[in-house]
Amino acid sequence: MRFSLDTIAEDLSPLSVAILELLKEKDKKPVKGNVAFQKEMFLIANYIDKVNERAEFIPHILGPYSEASEVSIDNLVSMGLVEKKDNTYKITPSGIKVLGLKQDTFSSEEKESIADFKEFISNLTNDEILLFIYASYPDYTIESTEYRRIMKSRVKNSISIYKKGIVSLEKAASLAGVNIETFLDLQKR
């Protein structure tokens, strides 16, 4: 049995709409991998309450994880609204149409934040993503199997993030776990 796009749109939760919004942003640039997807959704959920209510992030082996987000994206794939190929997620033309029917789900400010989170995460490597999340949200590191490895290279990765112009000097120093003066010295080496 096939459902119309109107029927599908009616039943979409704010979490699913947020996923479609995320995939539409930045000229429909695909989201590469589960680490990027989960951490983008984590940042979105921390900013948008109606997404957070559904996402239910918990500490997990790679930091914050939402089973609800994983199930939602799998459902969107099965409905043909999202395409999964080579561990990347991309919105389909049907996904764009359904999203068009749900334009009132988020404010323009919330949509802008989703675009900002996507741009931010898409410019980082997986290790840089994990460093940012682990250093910024330490409560989600208790189950992490990668925490020690990531923290061993935190200075190198924080310098890389800073050189990309993604974070301020103060935030880069915080990610490195040092004060600003020490960070500037480390960066010169």
N, C-alpha and C positions, 0 to 999 in steps of 0.2 A: 504494500500500500504506500503510495506517495502522498506527501503532505504539501500543501501550497506554502510558498514562502511567507504569506501572511500568517498562516497557522503556526509555522515554525517561529516567526518573530514574536507572536503573542506569548508563547511559552518560554521564551528565553529569560533567564535570570540576569540580574545586574552583573554577576560574575561572568557569564557567557558574553554579554554585551561588552564588558571591559576587555575580554580577550579579543573580540573582533575589532574593537577600537584600537587596541595595541597593534594588531597585525595590519590595520589599515594605515596607521601613521607612518610618516617618513616615506611617502611614495610606495607604500606596500612592501617595504623592505622586509624580507623574511626574518623571523627570529631564529637564531642559530642555537639549537640544542636546549636540553631540559634545564641546565644550570641557568642560562640566560632567561628562559621563559619563567621559571619559578621565582627568580630574584626580581624580575620586572613586575611580576604579579604581586610579590611581597611589598615592593615599594608602592605600587598602586593601592593595594589593600590598606597600607598604613596611612594613605592620604584620603581615600574615599571610603567612608564608613559603610555604605551599603554593599560594597565589594568585600570589605573586611568581615562583615557579618556572615557571609557565605563561604569565604575562603578558609577560615579556621587554620591559620598557619601554626605549625608546631616545630620544635627543634628536631632536626633529622640529621642524617649522615653528612649532608652537604649544607648544613645550616637550615634556615627556614624552609619549610615544605608544606604544601597544601595538596592533600589528596583530592579535595573538591576541585581545585584548578586543573589537576591532571585529568580527572574524570570529565570535566567540562570541555577541555580541549579535545579529548578523545571523542566525545559526543559530537562536537562541531565537525570533526573530521568525518565521522560516520554519516552525518547529515549532508556532507558535501559543501559545507561553508568554509572549511579550512582544509588545506592540502598539506600532508606531511610527506616530505621527500628528503632522503639523506639527512635525517635528524634535524631538518629545519621545518618551520611552520610558516605557511603563507596563506593569506586570505584569498578565497576564490571569488569569481564574479557573483555567484549566488550569495556569498557572505557579505559582499558589498551591498547587494540589494536588500538583504535582511537588515543590515546595519542601518541603511537608509530609513527603514521603517521604525527604528528604535532611537532616532536622533534626540528624543527628549529625555533619554535615560540619564544623561550626564550634562552638567552645566558646561559652558564653554571653558571655564577655568579648569574644571576637572579633565576635560578632553585635552587641554593644553598641557596639564601635568602628565597625562599618559604619554603624550608625544615627547615631553622632556625626559621622562624615565626611559623611554625606548632609545632615544638618542644617546643618553648617558651610558646605558648598559651596552648598546651595540658598538660603542667605541672601546670597550674593555675586553681583555682576554678573560678566560674563565678564572684564572688565578687572581687577576685584578678584581673581578666581580666578587669573588669569595673574600678577598682581603677587605674590600669596602664594606661588605655586609657583616663580616665577623667583627671588624673593628667598630663599626657603627651600631651594631645590635648584638652585643656579647651574650645576651640571654638566650640567643638561639644557637650557641656554639656547643652546648653541653653534650650533644649526641654526635658531634662532627667527627668524622674519621680523617678529615683533611686539615683540621685546625693547626696542629703542630707544624705540618709541612708548609702551610700558607704563612704562618707567623715567622718561620725561618727566613723567608724571602720577602718579608713585609717592607723592608727599606727599599730594596730594588724595585718592587712593584709600586710602592707609593711614589717613588721618583718617576717611574714610567707614567703613572696616572697624572701626576703634576705636569710633566712635560707635554702631555697631550692637551693640556689646558682645560681639563675636565673638572678639577677641584681647585680650591684656593690653596695658597701656601699654608695657611693655618690648618686646613683639613688634611693636606698631604702630610704635614708633620704629625698630626694626630694619628693618621693611618700608619705612619712609620713607628709610632710609639715614642717619639722624641719631641723636644721643644723646637721652636722655629729656627733658632741659631744653629743647633746641632744638625737639623735637617738641611739647612743651607750649606753647611760644611760637608755633609755626606754627599750632597748633590754635586759638589764641585769635584769630588774624587773620581 
